[in-house]
Amino acid sequence: MRAEIIAVGSEMLTPLRVDTNSLFVTERLDEVGVQVRAKVVVGDRREDLAVVLRSALDRADVVVVIGGLGPTEDDVTRDVVADVLGMPLEEHPDLIERIERRFRARGLEMPAINRRQAMVPRGAARLENPNGTAAGLWIEREGRYLVLLPGPPRELEPMFEAVVRDRLAPVTGAARTYRRVLKITGRSESHVDETAQPIYTKWAGVDPTLDTTILAVQGQIELHLSILDTSRERAEERLDRIAGELATALGPAVYSADGRGLEEVVGEMLRTRALRIAVAESCTGGLLASRLTDVAGSSDYLERAVVCYSNRAKTDLLGVPEALIREHGAVSAPVAVAMATGIRDRAGVEIGVGITGIAGPAGGSDAKPVGTVMIAMAFAGGSLVGRHQFIGSRQLIKFQAAQAALDLVRRWMLEEQPDRLETGGTRARPRG
């Protein structure tokens, strides 16, 4: 079955609000074998919503409309659906009573405009809303299903859970969508696709069909694999084989095949190896430490973190010699190594990481343009340091730097330590 999602609200056509409800709806539809083919955000103009709704009903088996069920004049979903389907609106007295009770429970009198929420297209089934005043609606029409949901997630989510369980699952058949996501860092999108295409081609003609998507997201590449099948066992076995072939071809650039983020993967590796880490950050301003501590239980392996933004802080807190900074500059391989070594020695841990760079938009030079970042790692008997040239906004450069630092630690723990790292780093001489 094919589905389309329509998110209603002029605010989502501005930079101030983003439609996130459709992600939840898509995930739940996937689980019962309904494939979302399109998503549309439309403003609160009746004529615009009518055009979008008619088009969706022409193409899709299931249309989910989110929002526009409130009491105000710009909540137009009920009226447009009634007009498009030729289903006159009728007032339901019991809905009015229910809304009045909700207001009384808060010590308030129901405003007259809330009566609009008791208007229901003739023949539509109501979906109860224990968390708000807007009832959802379920409409079956000529073999198609139309679902109207309120916008607030706390109201939408339990309502749609019930719709999927009680109304959609019984009519969708046995097919379900099964997925794998491979997360990759240290490779470009084109390089990943070039490696993956022969494997995709091999499986392209095999039933059930493999669908693939490659996404370039912040600091990484994602390969999304999905199979629609009536057999979970067959789908999972096939996805395991395909994901395994891709992981073998792409090598250690693949850091996750189970949805985990890089900070989760690195954290688990540190824990299982009984290693502790301390980090010293300049240009990333604590972002690396923040990502590490986003993971519950990170106190098992993160001992401390220092933001040493100024040269003085690098000297006072980490023991980086002033002469070293004068000779090489704060953004240099020797200073990054000294930062990693300093934090490791002071924390008494197995791994120290140092990051120093130019996040921009100002501060660059011909020799060290904006985006230049030095990342070092110190460990017993040696250190690694790499120069990276990131592009993008200040925020993106900071994120990529933290990502590269996490990946350096991960690769070291995988014992991939060639003379020149795939991420662009070079091995420094062992300390001591």
Residue, then its C-alpha position, 0 to 999 in steps of 0.5 A: m500500500r502507498a501512503e502520502i502525508i500532508a502536514v498542515g500549518s503555515e508556520m512550517l513554511t517558515p524557518l521557525r518550525v519544522d515538521t517532525n510528526s511525519l517521521f513518526v508516522t512514516e516509521r509506524l506505517d513502515e512497520v505495517g508494510v505501508q510505504v510513504r511515497a510523498k510528504v507535503v507541507v502546506g499552509d493554512r489556505r483552503e484552496d492550497l490544501a484542497v489541491v494537495l488533498r485531491s492530488a494525494l487521494d488520486r495517488a495514494d491508498v492511505v493519506v494522513v493529514i496532520g494538523g489544522l484541527g484546532p478551534t481557530e479560523d486558520d484551522v481549515t482541515r475539517d472544512v476542506v476535507a468535507d468540501v473535497l469529499g462532499m461530506p457535510l459537517e455535522e455537530h456532535p453534541d457529545l463532543i461539545e460536552r467532552i470539550e466543556r468538561r476538559f475546560r471545567a477541569r482546569g477551572l475555565e469556561m469553554p470559549a465558543i470557538n471550540r464548538r468548531q472542534a465538534m464538527v465532524p464530516r458525515g460518515a467519518a469515524r472519530l478517533e478519541n483524543p484523551n490528551g486534547t480537545a481535537a478528535g481525530l478522524w478516520i474516513e474510508r472512501e472508494g478503497r482509500y483511507l484518510v486519517l486526520l490527526p491533531g498536530p501536537p505530538r502528545e496527542l498525535e502519537p497515541m492516536f496514530e498508534a491505535v489507528v495502526r493497530d486497530r484499523l490499518a494493520p488488519v487491511t495491509g496484509a502480511a508484508r512489512t518493511y525491514r531496514r538496515v542503516l550503515k553509518i560511515t565516516g572518513r569517506s566522501e559520498s561519491h567514494v562510498d557510492e562507487t564502492a556500494q554500486p556493484i553490490y547493489t547491482k548484484w542484489a537488484g534483480v533478486d526478489p524481494t526487491l532491495d531498495t537503497t538510499i545514500l545520504a550525506v549527513q553531518g560528518q558522515i555518510e549513511l546507506h539505508l537498505s530496506i526490503l518489503d517482505t512477508s517473511r521477517e526471517r527471510a528479509e532479515e537474513r538477506l539484509d544481514r548478507i547485504a550489509g555484511e558485503l557492504a561492510t567488508a567492501l567499505g572496511p573500517a570506514v563503517y562504524s555502525a550497522d545497528g543505528r548507533g551514533l559514533e559517540e555510542v560506538v566509541g563509548e562502548m569500545l572504551r568500556t569493553r576495553a577498560l580504557r579511560i579518556a580525557v579530552a582537551e578542546s580549543c576550537t570545538g569548545g567542548l563539543l567532543a566532551s558533550r557528545l561523549t557525555d550524551v551517552a548514559g554511563s559515560s562516566d565509566y570511561l570519560e575522566r575529564a575534559v578541558v576547554c582551553y581556548s586561549n594560549r594561556a589556558k593551553t599553558d596553564l591547564l595542560g602544560v603546553p610550552e609557550a615556546l612551542i606555541r610561539e614557534h609553531g602557532a596554536v594551530s599546529a601538530p606539535v601543539a595538538v600533540a602537547m595538548a593530548t599529552g598534557i591532558r592524558d598525563r594530568a588525568g592519569v588515563e590511557i587516552g588523551v585527545g587534543i583538538t586545535g583549529i580555526a572554526g571561522p569565519a575569520g582567523g584563517s590565512d593562506a597557510k592555515p585557512v578557515g577549517t584547518v584543524m589539528i587533532a592528536m591522540a596520546f597513548a602509552g608509548g606514542s601519539l597520533v596527529g592529523r591535519h584536517q581541512f574541513i569546509g562549511s559553517r562554523q558549526l559544521i566545522k566544529f562538528q566535523a572536528a569532533q567526529a574526526a576525533l571520535d573516529l581517530v580513537r575508534r580506529w586506534m582501538l581497532e588497531e588500524q594504525p598505518d603510517r598514514l591514516e585514512t582520515g588524513g592523520t600521520r603518526a607522530r614519533p612515540r613519546g619517551 
